[in-house]
Amino acid sequence: MNKKRKLGRGVAVVGAGMSKFDMFDNRDSKDLFIEAFNQMLASVDKGVDPRNIDALYLGNFTNDFFVQQSHWSAIISDAIGLVPRPATRTEGACASSGLAFREGVFAIASGFYDIVLVGGVEDMSKRSTREVAEGLALAAIPYERKSGFTFPGVFGAIATAYFEKYGACRKHLMNVTIKSHNNAPLNPKAQYKSSIREIMDAKIERIRTRGDSIPEWSDEIDFLSDPGANPAIAWPLHLFDCCPISDGAGCLLLVGEEMARSFTDDPLYVVGLGQGSGRGLHAAEDLTTFEATRSAAREAYRMADLGPEDIQVAEVHDCFSIAELIHIEDLGFFKPGEGYKAVEEGLTRLDGPRPINTSGGLKCKGHPVGATGAAQLIEIWEQLRNKAGKRQVQGGNLRIGAAHNLGGTGGTCTFTILERR
């Protein structure tokens, strides 16, 4: 574990694109990935001929269950015109496209390929909420599934342990939710388009229109504290602590480092790459940390010769509000038990010193599970290249960003550090 990893050949990101994230009645995985692919092609400043792409690595968790169709790497390769080039599907639960990115990096670093497309897709909305919960639970370990745990229950247990250990409370989860909902309306690809204040005001107006008694909500915390407006899902998690059911796709174009500037004058370079695995929830020594995250972070920081203090902007896997608090501590951005205080103080806001989930995160951007890792990296691509529009982090030239992608109940994690030079 102490060995410093390095790539045999440098790898750069020269293009990226993603579909809108939402629930679509009339669009499938092929439609969504084609949208992302076309946007990726348009993002390559100096152009790219798709016929020069050597291979595809595609993350997809379980369209097998959601749409009763497997073999998505070949299907997507055909849809975007890459046949007969090799296409490989990676599966690591919600970290599936984080793994696809990693495999694409290795393929180029080995010298075997020069230009690789990586990405992910998931089509979840064609199933009921109960069925989606059942499909996602396939990522839990057998013991957890037999015990009846679904993911809200898992992260509810984690939140309870965190509260007990560090003295946090539901209000601190609400602070994460409010931040995420403030960022998402600035992202044209995000599933949720309203801040908590806007949602609260709209609900008040509907109540007023009906002639009913107006609730006494003075601010967002009051609104989120009302179980009528924000019902419990798995205590202490409530509705607004949970990410939505989503459909979507994203992809990035990777090339050998020495080729990068023939595609763009502004490439990003892969400087840190880490992956870790973790034990099931019942075997974890501490429910307030993920060993897979800590291992992946150590590996990536060591490879990059960087530390947590060097990361200027990060996307972390906030499938539930409590998850963001755990991750920003495990990644070393804040000390254990200090994450909730950092959020409360505004340190992770868009205008704070350590912006986290500028995209709106999984919580509000959406979480089409196989596409999430790619989407996180795309947000870092846009932020570091000063292309993030209204949500662009200000206050200086961004140079280093990172994406953290977690799968299952912490069983798989990737952590990737990108640098703009």
C-alpha positions as CSV (number, residue, x, y, z in Angstrom):
1,M,0.0,0.0,0.0
2,N,3.0,2.3,0.4
3,K,4.2,1.9,-3.1
4,K,3.9,5.0,-5.2
5,R,2.0,4.3,-8.4
6,K,2.8,5.9,-11.7
7,L,1.6,5.7,-15.3
8,G,3.9,4.4,-18.0
9,R,2.6,7.1,-20.3
10,G,0.8,10.3,-19.5
11,V,-2.9,10.6,-20.2
12,A,-5.0,13.7,-21.0
13,V,-8.7,14.5,-21.2
14,V,-9.4,16.5,-24.4
15,G,-13.2,16.4,-24.6
16,A,-16.3,15.8,-22.5
17,G,-20.1,15.8,-22.9
18,M,-23.2,14.7,-21.1
19,S,-26.9,14.5,-21.6
20,K,-29.5,16.2,-19.5
21,F,-30.2,14.3,-16.3
22,D,-33.9,13.7,-15.6
23,M,-36.7,11.1,-15.8
24,F,-37.5,10.5,-19.5
25,D,-40.6,8.6,-20.7
26,N,-39.6,8.7,-24.4
27,R,-35.8,8.4,-24.3
28,D,-33.6,5.4,-23.8
29,S,-29.9,4.7,-23.0
30,K,-29.0,4.9,-26.7
31,D,-30.6,8.3,-27.1
32,L,-29.0,9.6,-23.9
33,F,-25.5,8.4,-24.8
34,I,-25.7,9.7,-28.4
35,E,-26.5,13.1,-26.9
36,A,-23.5,13.0,-24.6
37,F,-21.3,11.7,-27.4
38,N,-22.2,14.5,-29.8
39,Q,-21.6,17.1,-27.1
40,M,-18.2,15.5,-26.5
41,L,-17.3,15.8,-30.2
42,A,-18.3,19.4,-30.2
43,S,-16.2,20.1,-27.1
44,V,-12.9,19.1,-28.8
45,D,-11.5,22.5,-29.7
46,K,-9.5,21.3,-32.7
47,G,-11.8,18.5,-33.7
48,V,-11.6,14.7,-33.6
49,D,-12.5,12.1,-36.2
50,P,-14.6,9.4,-34.4
51,R,-13.0,6.9,-36.7
52,N,-9.7,7.4,-34.8
53,I,-11.2,6.3,-31.5
54,D,-9.5,3.0,-30.6
55,A,-11.8,1.6,-28.0
56,L,-14.8,2.3,-25.7
57,Y,-15.0,1.6,-21.9
58,L,-18.6,2.0,-20.7
59,G,-19.9,2.1,-17.1
60,N,-23.3,0.6,-16.5
61,F,-24.6,-0.8,-13.3
62,T,-27.8,-2.7,-13.9
63,N,-29.7,-1.8,-17.0
64,D,-30.1,-5.6,-17.0
65,F,-32.7,-5.0,-14.3
66,F,-34.0,-1.6,-15.0
67,V,-34.7,-2.2,-18.7
68,Q,-34.2,-5.9,-19.1
69,Q,-31.3,-5.6,-21.5
70,S,-27.6,-6.4,-21.0
71,H,-24.5,-6.1,-23.2
72,W,-24.6,-2.3,-23.3
73,S,-21.0,-1.7,-24.4
74,A,-21.7,-3.3,-27.8
75,I,-25.1,-1.6,-28.1
76,I,-23.7,1.8,-27.4
77,S,-20.7,1.2,-29.7
78,D,-23.1,0.4,-32.5
79,A,-25.3,3.4,-31.7
80,I,-22.4,5.9,-32.0
81,G,-20.7,4.2,-35.0
82,L,-17.6,2.7,-33.3
83,V,-18.2,-0.9,-34.5
84,P,-16.0,-3.0,-34.9
85,R,-13.6,-1.4,-32.4
86,P,-13.5,-3.1,-29.0
87,A,-16.1,-2.1,-26.4
88,T,-16.0,-3.1,-22.8
89,R,-18.5,-2.7,-20.0
90,T,-17.4,-2.0,-16.4
91,E,-19.6,-2.6,-13.4
92,G,-18.9,-1.4,-9.9
93,A,-22.4,-0.4,-8.8
94,C,-22.6,3.4,-8.6
95,A,-18.8,3.6,-9.3
96,S,-19.2,1.9,-12.7
97,S,-18.1,4.8,-14.9
98,G,-15.4,5.8,-12.4
99,L,-14.0,2.4,-13.2
100,A,-14.5,2.9,-17.0
101,F,-12.4,6.1,-16.8
102,R,-9.7,4.2,-14.8
103,E,-9.6,1.4,-17.4
104,G,-9.4,3.8,-20.2
105,V,-6.5,5.6,-18.6
106,F,-4.6,2.3,-18.2
107,A,-5.3,1.3,-21.8
108,I,-3.6,4.5,-23.0
109,A,-0.9,4.4,-20.4
110,S,0.1,0.9,-21.5
111,G,0.7,2.2,-25.0
112,F,-1.8,-0.2,-26.5
113,Y,-4.3,2.5,-27.5
114,D,-3.9,6.2,-28.2
115,I,-7.5,7.5,-28.2
116,V,-10.1,6.1,-25.9
117,L,-13.7,7.0,-25.2
118,V,-14.9,6.4,-21.6
119,G,-18.3,7.1,-20.1
120,G,-21.4,5.7,-18.5
121,V,-25.2,5.4,-18.9
122,E,-28.2,4.3,-16.9
123,D,-31.9,4.3,-17.6
124,M,-33.7,4.0,-14.3
125,S,-37.1,5.7,-14.6
126,K,-39.0,3.0,-16.4
127,R,-39.4,1.1,-13.1
128,S,-41.5,2.0,-10.0
129,T,-39.8,3.5,-7.0
130,R,-40.0,0.2,-5.2
131,E,-38.5,-1.6,-8.2
132,V,-35.7,0.9,-8.4
133,A,-34.9,0.4,-4.7
134,E,-34.8,-3.3,-5.4
135,G,-32.5,-2.9,-8.3
136,L,-30.1,-0.6,-6.5
137,A,-30.1,-3.1,-3.5
138,L,-28.3,-5.5,-5.8
139,A,-25.2,-3.5,-5.0
140,A,-25.4,-4.4,-1.3
141,I,-23.6,-7.5,0.0
142,P,-25.8,-10.6,0.5
143,Y,-26.0,-10.2,4.3
144,E,-27.3,-6.7,4.0
145,R,-29.9,-7.7,1.4
146,K,-31.1,-10.7,3.5
147,S,-31.4,-8.3,6.4
148,G,-33.8,-6.1,4.4
149,F,-31.5,-3.1,4.0
150,T,-32.1,-0.8,1.1
151,F,-29.8,2.2,0.6
152,P,-31.8,4.8,2.5
153,G,-31.7,2.3,5.5
154,V,-27.9,1.9,5.1
155,F,-27.2,5.6,5.0
156,G,-29.8,6.2,7.8
157,A,-27.7,3.8,10.0
158,I,-24.5,5.7,9.0
159,A,-26.1,9.0,9.8
160,T,-27.2,7.7,13.2
161,A,-23.7,6.6,14.0
162,Y,-22.2,9.9,12.8
163,F,-24.7,11.9,15.0
164,E,-23.8,9.7,18.0
165,K,-20.1,9.9,17.5
166,Y,-19.7,13.6,16.7
167,G,-22.8,15.4,18.0
168,A,-24.2,16.4,14.7
169,C,-28.0,16.6,14.1
170,R,-30.6,16.7,11.3
171,K,-30.0,20.4,10.9
172,H,-26.5,19.7,9.7
173,L,-27.8,17.4,7.0
174,M,-30.2,20.2,6.0
175,N,-27.3,22.5,5.4
176,V,-25.9,20.1,2.9
177,T,-29.3,19.9,1.1
178,I,-29.7,23.6,1.0
179,K,-26.2,24.1,-0.6
180,S,-26.8,21.4,-3.2
181,H,-30.2,22.9,-4.2
182,N,-28.5,26.4,-4.4
183,N,-25.9,25.0,-6.9
184,A,-28.1,22.9,-9.1
185,P,-30.2,25.7,-10.7
186,L,-27.0,27.1,-12.1
187,N,-26.4,23.8,-13.9
188,P,-28.4,23.4,-17.2
189,K,-27.9,19.6,-17.1
190,A,-29.2,19.2,-13.5
191,Q,-32.4,17.3,-12.7
192,Y,-33.5,19.7,-10.0
193,K,-33.9,23.4,-11.0
194,S,-35.1,25.0,-7.7
195,S,-33.5,26.1,-4.5
196,I,-35.1,25.0,-1.2
197,R,-36.3,28.6,-0.7
198,E,-38.0,28.5,-4.1
199,I,-39.6,25.1,-3.4
200,M,-40.8,26.4,-0.1
201,D,-42.2,29.6,-1.6
202,A,-44.0,27.6,-4.4
203,K,-45.6,25.4,-1.8
204,I,-46.8,28.3,0.3
205,E,-48.3,29.8,-2.8
206,R,-50.2,26.6,-3.6
207,I,-51.5,26.4,0.0
208,R,-52.6,30.1,-0.3
209,T,-54.4,29.4,-3.5
210,R,-56.3,26.6,-1.9
211,G,-57.3,28.9,0.9
212,D,-55.7,26.7,3.5
213,S,-53.8,27.8,6.6
214,I,-50.2,29.0,5.7
215,P,-47.5,27.1,7.6
216,E,-45.2,29.1,9.8
217,W,-41.9,28.5,7.8
218,S,-39.6,31.4,8.4
219,D,-36.7,29.9,6.4
220,E,-35.4,26.7,4.7
221,I,-34.6,25.0,8.0
222,D,-38.1,25.4,9.2
223,F,-39.4,24.0,5.9
224,L,-37.1,21.0,6.0
225,S,-38.0,20.4,9.7
226,D,-41.7,20.0,8.9
227,P,-42.4,16.3,8.3
228,G,-45.4,17.2,6.2
229,A,-43.2,19.0,3.7
230,N,-40.1,16.7,4.2
231,P,-41.3,13.3,5.3
232,A,-39.0,10.7,6.9
233,I,-37.6,8.0,4.6
234,A,-35.2,6.2,6.9
235,W,-34.5,8.1,10.1
236,P,-32.7,10.5,10.3
237,L,-32.9,10.8,6.6
238,H,-35.9,12.6,5.1
239,L,-37.1,13.0,1.5
240,F,-34.8,16.0,0.8
241,D,-31.7,14.1,2.0
242,C,-32.1,11.6,-0.8
243,C,-31.0,11.7,-4.5
244,P,-33.6,11.2,-7.2
245,I,-34.3,8.4,-9.7
246,S,-32.5,9.5,-12.8
247,D,-31.7,8.7,-16.5
248,G,-28.6,10.1,-18.1
249,A,-25.2,9.6,-19.8
250,G,-21.8,11.2,-19.9
251,C,-18.5,10.5,-21.7
252,L,-15.0,11.8,-21.9
253,L,-12.2,11.5,-24.6
254,L,-8.8,10.4,-23.4
255,V,-5.6,10.6,-25.4
256,G,-1.9,10.0,-24.9
257,E,-0.4,13.0,-23.2
258,E,2.0,13.8,-26.0
259,M,-0.9,14.1,-28.5
260,A,-3.2,16.3,-26.3
261,R,-2.4,19.6,-27.8
262,S,-3.3,18.4,-31.3
263,F,-6.9,18.2,-30.0
264,T,-7.0,21.3,-27.7
265,D,-4.8,24.0,-26.3
266,D,-6.4,23.4,-22.9
267,P,-6.2,19.7,-22.0
268,L,-6.5,18.3,-18.5
269,Y,-4.0,15.7,-17.3
270,V,-4.6,12.7,-15.1
271,V,-2.2,13.1,-12.2
272,G,-3.7,11.0,-9.5
273,L,-5.7,7.8,-9.8
274,G,-6.8,5.6,-6.8
275,Q,-9.2,2.7,-6.3
276,G,-10.1,1.0,-3.1
277,S,-12.5,-1.7,-1.8
278,G,-14.3,-2.0,1.4
279,R,-16.1,-4.5,3.7
280,G,-19.8,-4.8,4.1
281,L,-21.6,-2.6,6.6
282,H,-21.9,-5.3,9.2
283,A,-18.1,-5.9,9.2
284,A,-17.0,-2.3,9.2
285,E,-15.0,-1.2,12.2
286,D,-16.5,2.3,12.1
287,L,-19.8,3.3,10.3
288,T,-18.6,6.9,10.1
289,T,-15.9,6.3,7.5
290,F,-15.4,4.3,4.3
291,E,-12.1,2.4,4.1
292,A,-12.4,2.2,0.3
293,T,-12.4,6.0,0.1
294,R,-9.5,6.4,2.4
295,S,-7.4,3.8,0.5
296,A,-8.3,5.3,-2.9
297,A,-7.4,8.8,-1.7
298,R,-4.1,7.7,-0.3
299,E,-3.1,6.1,-3.6
300,A,-4.2,9.1,-5.7
301,Y,-2.5,11.7,-3.5
302,R,0.7,9.7,-3.4
303,M,0.7,9.3,-7.2
304,A,0.1,13.0,-7.7
305,D,2.5,14.2,-5.1
306,L,-0.4,16.2,-3.7
307,G,-2.4,16.4,-0.5
308,P,-6.0,17.3,0.3
309,E,-5.0,20.9,0.7
310,D,-4.1,21.1,-3.0
311,I,-7.6,20.2,-4.3
312,Q,-9.3,23.4,-5.3
313,V,-12.7,22.0,-6.3
314,A,-14.2,18.5,-5.8
315,E,-17.2,16.4,-6.7
316,V,-18.0,13.7,-4.1
317,H,-20.5,10.9,-4.1
318,D,-23.4,12.5,-2.2
319,C,-26.1,9.9,-2.8
320,F,-27.5,11.0,0.6
321,S,-26.7,14.2,2.5
322,I,-24.8,12.3,5.2
323,A,-22.6,10.8,2.5
324,E,-21.1,14.2,1.6
325,L,-20.1,14.8,5.2
326,I,-18.4,11.4,5.5
327,H,-16.6,11.8,2.2
328,I,-15.1,15.3,2.7
329,E,-13.6,13.9,5.9
330,D,-12.4,10.6,4.5
331,L,-10.7,12.6,1.6
332,G,-8.9,14.7,4.1
333,F,-10.6,18.0,3.3
334,F,-11.7,18.3,6.9
335,K,-10.8,16.4,10.1
336,P,-13.1,13.6,11.3
337,G,-16.1,15.1,12.9
338,E,-15.4,18.5,11.4
339,G,-17.2,18.1,8.1
340,Y,-20.7,19.2,9.3
341,K,-19.1,22.3,10.9
342,A,-17.4,23.2,7.7
343,V,-20.7,23.0,5.7
344,E,-22.5,25.0,8.4
345,E,-19.8,27.7,8.2
346,G,-20.1,27.9,4.4
347,L,-16.7,26.6,3.6
348,T,-18.0,24.2,0.9
349,R,-20.3,26.6,-0.8
350,L,-19.7,27.7,-4.4
351,D,-18.1,30.9,-3.1
352,G,-16.3,29.2,-0.2
353,P,-12.6,28.2,0.1
354,R,-13.3,24.5,-0.6
355,P,-16.2,24.2,-3.1
356,I,-17.8,20.8,-3.0
357,N,-20.4,19.5,-5.6
358,T,-20.6,22.6,-7.6
359,S,-22.8,20.7,-10.1
360,G,-25.5,20.2,-7.5
361,G,-24.1,16.8,-6.7
362,L,-25.9,13.5,-7.0
363,K,-28.5,14.9,-4.7
364,C,-29.7,17.6,-7.2
365,K,-27.9,17.1,-10.5
366,G,-29.2,13.5,-10.5
367,H,-27.8,10.1,-10.1
368,P,-28.2,7.8,-13.1
369,V,-25.9,5.4,-11.4
370,G,-23.8,4.1,-14.3
371,A,-23.2,7.6,-15.5
372,T,-22.4,9.3,-12.2
373,G,-18.7,8.9,-12.2
374,A,-18.3,10.3,-15.7
375,A,-20.6,13.2,-14.8
376,Q,-18.5,14.1,-11.8
377,L,-15.3,14.1,-13.9
378,I,-17.1,16.3,-16.5
379,E,-17.9,18.8,-13.9
380,I,-14.2,19.0,-12.9
381,W,-13.4,19.3,-16.6
382,E,-15.7,22.3,-17.0
383,Q,-14.6,23.9,-13.7
384,L,-10.9,23.7,-14.4
385,R,-11.3,25.0,-18.0
386,N,-13.4,27.9,-16.8
387,K,-16.5,26.6,-18.7
388,A,-18.9,26.1,-15.9
389,G,-21.0,29.2,-16.6
390,K,-23.0,30.6,-13.7
391,R,-21.7,28.0,-11.3
392,Q,-18.0,28.7,-12.2
393,V,-15.8,28.8,-9.1
394,Q,-14.3,32.3,-8.9
395,G,-11.4,33.9,-7.1
396,G,-8.4,32.7,-9.1
397,N,-7.2,30.3,-11.8
398,L,-8.3,26.8,-10.9
399,R,-5.6,24.2,-11.6
400,I,-6.4,21.0,-9.6
401,G,-9.7,19.3,-9.1
402,A,-10.9,15.8,-8.1
403,A,-13.8,13.4,-8.4
404,H,-14.8,10.8,-5.8
405,N,-17.1,7.9,-7.0
406,L,-18.4,5.3,-4.5
407,G,-20.2,2.1,-5.3
408,G,-22.5,0.0,-3.1
409,T,-22.4,0.3,0.6
410,G,-18.8,1.4,0.3
411,G,-17.5,-1.7,-1.5
412,T,-15.9,0.1,-4.4
413,C,-14.4,3.6,-4.7
414,T,-12.4,5.6,-7.3
415,F,-10.7,8.9,-6.7
416,T,-9.3,10.8,-9.6
417,I,-7.2,14.0,-9.6
418,L,-7.1,16.1,-12.8
419,E,-4.7,19.0,-13.4
420,R,-4.7,21.9,-15.8
421,R,-1.2,23.0,-16.8
